[in-house]
């Protein structure tokens, strides 16, 4: 973890360029993530304190399991990092 923090600290320009390129290619994903964050702030969505798949207590990620399109942006499954990264979702 210390190595990762150090790498991030030393590669800010590389990270900034990667993010810019990624979001340019994935506009719909970015819009969906922003919609979820706005809904949480407005109180329209509530982030639980447990993963919906394994039940572990955590700060789960919003998983857009129906896709990122406008009609599905707020239909999310709340998953811990481990469950979110697995392919069986």
N, C-alpha and C positions, 0 to 999 in steps of 0.2 A: 504494500500500500504506500509506503514511504517513497518507493521508486516511482510509482504512478504519479503521486503528487508533485514530485520533483520534475518529472517529464512534462506534466501539464504546465507547471510554472515556467519551464524553459522553452515551451513551444506554443506560446499564445498566438502568434501570427499564423502558424500552420493550422491550428485548431479553428481560428476565425475563418480562414479561407475554406477549410473543409465544410464548416457549417454553412457558409454562404452558398457553396456549390450544392450541398445536400438539399438545402431548402429551396433552391432554385429548381432542382429536379423533382422535388416532392412537395409542391405547394399545397396539395389537397391534405396531405398528412399534417403539415404545419398548421393549416387552418383548423383541422379537427382537434389538434392538441390545444390550440389557443381557445377554441370554443369550450372545451372541457375546463380549462383553467378559469375562463371568465364565469362559467356556470358555477364552479366551486366558490369563487369569490362572491358571487351574487346570492349564494345559498340555494341555487336551483339543483345542484348536485352536492352530495355529501360523501366525502371520502371516508370509508369505514376504517377501522383500526385492525382489520384482519383480512387475510387473503381469502377470496371466495372459493378457491380450489382446495387448498391444503389446510386452511384455518389458522395458520401461524399468525401471531400478533406482530404487526409491522405497519409501515406506511406504504400501502400497496399502490402500484401503478395502474393507470387506466388502460385497459386493453380494448382496442376497437375491433371486436370480434366479428362485427357485421360489415366492416369496411369503413372507409374514411369519408364517404360521400356525405353531402349536406344533411340528408334525411337520417343518417345513422351516426352523426357526430357525437351525440350525447348518449348513445347506447353502448355502454362500456361494461366490461367485467373488471373487477378490482382484484389484481393479482400481485403477489410478492415478486421480487426480482427473479427468483429461481423459476417459479411457475411461468412467468411472463416470457422468459427466454427459452423455455422448452417448446418443442415443436408439436406436442400432442394437444395443444389448446384447442 
